[in-house]
């Protein structure tokens, strides 16, 4: 690498990859849209014009309202006109927007105590602890639980926050094929039989942790939880389940993937989730036994050294939890859970009928439309924006190289008319850019 004029090696590896140099630069207008409204079922975007060089842009001062298929607003609680906003506003008046400290240093307010009690109750476990950021909940708590000599077995499609958390503590990491329980068992069997390599030969692992997600955010797949629970029991491994995309959104009562399969929440050693999606708020939680949560309260990097969750954020989550648990005296929560499930099945079925390839389970509100090629990501995002529909384009390195996709997140807040409009536009774009790959004719009835 060349030194610059002052003799420094480059700080950023900006031109390291072909993709950042040639591809991303040419299609980066597909991302980074500043939003100027609540990320509800519609969202207002700041308009931009692309400069003559074709890849930088400037804001024009005008705005466009789009149908929002891009935000993780599964239950429609991101709307500020919703029933929770007044709780958040009251909390600002009462507590301000900061806690003024970490959890152990006067950063715990009574809202945190109430929220953690409610979260544990909602999930059906003994206790829970909350954190200011979902990403940090994974990245900073997993290292608290592991050390060199431990083995982590991680699904290949796990989120970046999990991967970071798994790499930090110096444990041995093995990766199993996405949702492939046979491969997981093979790794478990071989690892237990052999143990960890040491100077004397092999010795047993200190502990084994299996790490999976409830609904995978780029795939829309659902974890094969009952089989994984059976394996973790058989091989005496611990199980860490990230419910970021499933809590609130999946299961008859919105209690996540554990609820969806009717499993016992106590069979999952570490239940993790975020409040950024179904709760329209921010932050994350870990739930489990009292012993686990007490340990994290004392030892977690995220509670010892990081600012506590902001009070209005906690107030919003409490309000949503009460609605989901029916404590507001209505069946609003149940209604939203059912609407999301209905919207999801309807939208997925219609897309499949068009012959467009999508990934994931029929009940998953994350819908990745496979466009495969980079150029098609750009073509689709741009055309949809012109038609006033916001979606997220995702490509390498977040997906395999030739598996670019448009990711759509469905919401209970979407009306049937909105979904029908989106479906009609998607079909038109799919015809234009050649997306109808499925050879199997699908019965439209
Ligand atoms: N886990 C998963 C599976 C995620 O998809 C995400 C982000 N979408 C996170 C954790 C991080 O959560 P947050 O965005 O709330 O910080």
Boltz pocket constraint, residues with backbone or C-beta under 6 A from the ligand:
constraints:
  - pocket:
      binder: B
      contacts: [[A, 133], [A, 134], [A, 135], [A, 136], [A, 138], [A, 159], [A, 161], [A, 213], [A, 215], [A, 217], [A, 242], [A, 244], [A, 245], [A, 274], [A, 275], [A, 276], [A, 282], [A, 283], [A, 284]]
      max_distance: 6.0
